[in-house]
Amino acid sequence: MFLFGIILFFVITIILGYINPLSHWGSYWCVFRATYRDKQLPKRVKMRLLTYLLSDLVLSPLHCSLWILDEMIFLNKLNQVRLKDPVFIVSQPRSGSTFLHRLLADDKDVFFAVTYLEWRWPYICIWYLLDCLRLRDWINSWSYWPNKNTAGSLASKMHPHLYGDHEEHGIFLEEKFYHHYFVFRRFPFTPLLDTITHFDTLNSIDQKRLLDVFKRVIKKVAYYRGENRIWLTKENESVSFYRELFKIFPRATHLFLVRDHKDMLSSYVILSRESTLAKTGVDRSSSTEWHKANLEFRRGECTEFVAFHNKLQEKGRAVLLDYDNFTSNVFKVMLRLYQYLQINMSEERARCLLDLTNTQRMRTRDYVVSKLSNENVAGFDEIEDLVKYSQLPTQSSARAVIRRS
């Protein structure tokens, strides 16, 4: 009888792990095989990455159980949640999207966005448990970046990231489904870029399942602390995912934030290197193959980004923002943005933004970014043209573009 109980336990555990909604086993095993077969990484790094993958495999039944528990307790309430027309921030990396995302999300009377803790553990029962134990503030203060190495320290300067910070949904697609560009920064194997970075490479069934789970998580956060407010999210690495979100939310407002492509790429390459170094302990920037693959991926995303913007501009659902104008005129740009969204800005909010504008103008960068060669920045003509368009002094369409203040 005891043996039967043990066997039954393992069978149930395996089933729960396999049916876990927060998984995509095709991408997971693709990453696992690439890691196991690699002959270039040091053995200690390889073992660390395999341990990371195996820990996710072991925890999969727990995640499935917590998901089922949430559905059992909150099913009816979640089904009643209605999301308002959301605001999506679409950008390329190192273009001010995190700044804009967190700035808007700080207006908690109007918006709600998802924190890293909520992406990592997307369960209402866990959130309430942390509240009851008064642990949430403590966990929110944890750093995502490892502070024990120089790379983690530099990465945290370039992209501050605590568990309580509002983060882009790409990190959810990475950590739960292993299907996102961010996977490449932890598992830096160039063949993976063709298989696990583009949402439209998944079959229609998997796409629908991932989107359903994603929308369910948003509803959980809306029920927990964001109901009757506007859902806000951002993403820099997967235009194909945003295309699918647009089909679900055709009335969403898309904020397109653009920056000079040379400045963007220089900063992007540094953060790619530091992020991978912080997570693996290996500097891949010396690898020509890795560097070329990283830039080629960015070229493709920039092309898709411009095409997506042009499509939504025709539909009147795109707002174009220039990085330099936004970061130097925070208050004026935000005021116009609120007016476009037909949102009243409180006096307290206005004062905070005015103070922030002055702070931004005196801000200095405490890290060095080296310029890339002309060869590395070639092939970005479309994004360059869009940046120039965003900087025009005249406004051709009040519904489509927010230009210089």
N, C-alpha and C positions, 0 to 999 in steps of 0.2 A: 504493500500500500504506500509506503514511504517512497519507494522507487517510482511508483506511478505518479505520485505528487510532484516529484522532481522533474520527470519527463514532461508532465502536463505544463509545469511552470515554464520550462524552456520552450515548449511548442508555442505557448501563448506569447512569450517574449519575442520569439522570432516572427510570429505573425504580426504583432504590434509594430515591431521594427520595420517590417516590410511594407505595411499599409500606412505608415506614418505620412500624413498629408504634407508635412513639412520636409519633403525629401524629393529628390529626383535621382534615382539610382543609376540611370544611364550616365549622367554627368559625373556622379560620385565615382563610379568605377572607372570612368575614363581618366579622372585625376589620379585615382589610386594606381592604375596600371602605369601611367606616365611616371609617377614617383618611384614605384617599385623597380621599373626597368632602367631608370636613369643611371648612367655610369660616370657622370661628371661631378655631381655634388659630393662633398665630403661625407663619409659614413655617418658621422654624428648628426649632420644636418638632415640627411635622408631619414635616419631613425626618428628624429624629432617630427618631421613631416608625416611619416607613417603613423607615429603615435597620435598625432593630431587627428588624422583620418580615422583611426581605430577608436578613439574616444568618442567621435561623433557617431560611429556605428553602434557602440555600446549604449550610448545615451538615446538612440532613436526610439526604443520602446517607451522610455520615460516621456519623451516629447509627445509621442502619440497618445499616451495615457492622459497627459495634461490637456491635450487638445480635446479629447473625448470628454474629460471632466468639465471643461468649459462649456461644451455643447450641451451636456446634460443639465447644467445649472442655469445657463444664460441663453438657451436656445430661443425662447419666445421673445425675450427682450432684444436680442441681437437682430432678430428678424423684423422687429419694429423700427430699428434705426434707419433713418433716411439721411443720406449724405447730400449736403448742398452742392451746388456747382463748384467744383474744386479749383484751386489755383496751382498750376504746375510750373516749376522753374526748370527750364531746359537750357543747358549750357555745355561748354567744354570745360575741362578741369582748369583750375588756376585762373578763373575768370570772375571771381567774386560771387559765385552762386551760393557758397556756404554762408557768406556774410549776409546776403539778401535773404536767404532762407531763415536764418536764425533771427534776423532783424524783424521780419514779418511775424515769425512764430512767437516772438516775445510779446506781441500784442494779443494776449490770451483772451481778451474780450471778443476778439474777432476771429482769430485763427486757432487751429490746433494742428500740430505736427507730431510725428512719432520720434521718440528718443531712441538712442542706441539700445538702452536696456530693454525697451519694449520690442524692438526688432529682434533682439537676441533671445528674449524669453516672452513670446507673444501670448501670454495666458493671463486672463483677468484674475483667476484664482491666485496666481503667484503675486500679482500686483497688490491685491488686497492683503495677502499674507505679509508682504514686506511692509505695507502700511501699518498693519496691526502690530508687528514686531518693531516698528519704528526704525527700520533698516534702509528704507529707500534713499534717504538723503545721503547716508554713508556710501551706499553702492553707487549712487549717482556721481559721487566725487572720484570714483576709480578712473584711472587713465586707461584708455584703449592701448596706448603705445607703451612698450616696455621701457621703463626709465633707466634700466641698468646699462644701456649702451648709448653711445653717442648718436647713432642713427635714430634711435627712438626719441632722443631729445630734440634733434633737428626736425624730425617729422612732426613732432608735437608743436613746434614753433610755426611750421608751414601750414599745418592743419590741426589746430587744437581739437582734441576729441576725448571727451569724458563720457562715461556711461549715461549721464543725465543730459547730454547735449542732443539737440535735434539733428538727426542724420538722414542722409539720402537713402532711398529705398534700395539702392544697389547693394548695400551691405547685407540686406535681408536676402536678396537673390544669391549673393555669394555664400553666406554662412549656412543657409538652409538648403539651397538647391544646387549649389556648386555650378551655377550657370550664370556667370557674369565676369566682366573683365577683371574685377578685383581678385578673383581666384588666381589669376596670372601673377599677381604681386606676392602671393604666398607660395604658389607652386610655379616657379618661373621657367616653365618648359614651353618653348615657342610653338610646338605643334598644337598645344591646347587652345591657342588663340583662334584657330579655325573651327573649333568644335564646341567650346563652352562659353563664348562671349556674346553670341547673337541670339536673341530670343526667337527670331523667326526661323532658326534652324531646328527648333523643336517641332514635333508633329502637332496637329491641331488639338488632339486629345490632351496632350501634356500642356500645351499652351492654355487651354481652357481651365485645366485643373490648377495650374499655378496662379492664374488670374483670379480664380474663385477663392483660393486660399489667401491671396494677397488682399483682396477686397474684404474678406472676413476679418483679417487683422485690423484693417482700417476701421471697420465697424466696431471692433472691440475697443479700440482707443477712443472712438467717438462716444461709445456708451460709457466708458470709464471716466472720461474727463473732457470730452469735446463736443457733446451733442449741441445742436443748434448753432454751431460755429462752422467756419469754412475750413475744409481739409486742405492742407498745404503740404506739398512734397517737392523734392528736387532730385535730379539725376543728370549725370554728366557722361555716362559711359554706354548707354543703350537706347538709341533712338528707336530701334525696332520695338522695344517694350512700350515706349511712349505712344507709338502708333496704335498698339492694341488698346492702351488705356483710353486713347481718343475715341475709339469705337464704343467703349463703355460709357464714357463721359463726353459726349459731343459738344456740350455747352461749357466745358472747362475753359478757363483762361490760361493761356500759355505765355509765360514771361521768358523771352529769349535774351540771354545776357551774353554779349560778345566782347572780346578783347583782342588787341593786336596779336596776330598769330605768332609772331616771333617771340614776344614776351610770354605769351601763353605756353608755347612749346618749351622755352628755356626753363621755365618753372616746373612744367609737367615732367620733363626728363629728370630733374633733380629730385622731385618728390617720388617718382617711380623708383629711382635708385635707392633713396633713403627708406622708403616703405618696404621694399623687398629686403634690404639689408637688415632693417629692424625686425622683420618677421622670420628671416631665415639665417641671418648671420653671414650671408654671402653677398658680395658686391658683384652684381651681374652686368654693371655698366661697361666693364672691360670686354664683354662678349659682343662682338660685332653682330652676331646673329640675333641676340636678344635685343640690342639697340635698334636694329633695322626693323625687326618684327613689331616692336613697341611703337615706333614712328609710323609704320605702315598701317597699323590698327587705327592710330589717331587720324591719319589721312582719310581712311574710310569713314570714320565716325563724323568727321567734319563735313564730308560730302553729304552724308545722310542728314546731318543737322541742318544744313542750308536748304536741302530739298524739303525737309519737314517744315521749316519755317515758311518757305514760299507757299507751300500748300495751305497752311493755316492762315497765312496773311490774306490769301484769296477769300477765305471763309470768314475773315474778320475776327479770328480767335487768337491772334498773335500780337504781343506787345514786345517791341524791340528796344533793348536797353544797352547803352554803351558803358563799358567798364570804367573808363577814365572819368566820364561825366558822372556816373553814379557814385563812385568812391570819393570824388571831390565836392559833390553837391548832394549829399545824402538827403538833407531835409527837403530840398526842392523836388528831387526826383521822387521821393517817397510820397510827398504831398500830391503830385500829379498822378502817381499810381493809385493812391486812395481815391482820388476823384474819378479816375477811370473805372475803378471797381465799385464806385458809388458807395463808398464807406466813409463815415464821418470820423475824422481824426480828433481825438480828445486833446485838450490843452496840455495835459501832462505828457501825452505822447509826443506832441509837437515840441515841447521844451527838451525832452530827452533827445530827439532827433537833431535839434539845433546844437545841443552840446556835443553830440556825436560828430556832427559835421566839422566843428572846430577841432575836435580831437583827431579826426581823420587827416585834416590838412597838416597837422604837426607830426603825424605818425612817420616813423622811420623803420625800415626793414632791418631786422637783426640777423639776417643770414644773407649769404652771397649767392647770386644766380649768374652763371656764366652764359654768354651768348653762344648760340649754335652756329655752325657753319652754314653757308648758303645752300649747300647740298642737302642738309638736314631739314631746312625750312622750305624746300621746293615742293611744289605739288599742292599748295594750300591756297590756290588762287580764289576759289569760291568763297572761302571764309574771309579772306582778305577783302574781297569786294563787299561782303555783307557788313564788315566792320566799317568800311568807308561810308556805306549807305547809312549806317546808324549815326554817323557823325555829321551828316548834312545839316546845315543851319535851318533849312525849311522843313516843314512838316506836311507831307503829302496826304496823310490820312490820320486824323485824330483817333480813329478807332483802331488803327493798326500799329502806330509807332509813337513812342515817347522819345523825343530827341533832346538835344541840349537845352538846359534851362536858361 
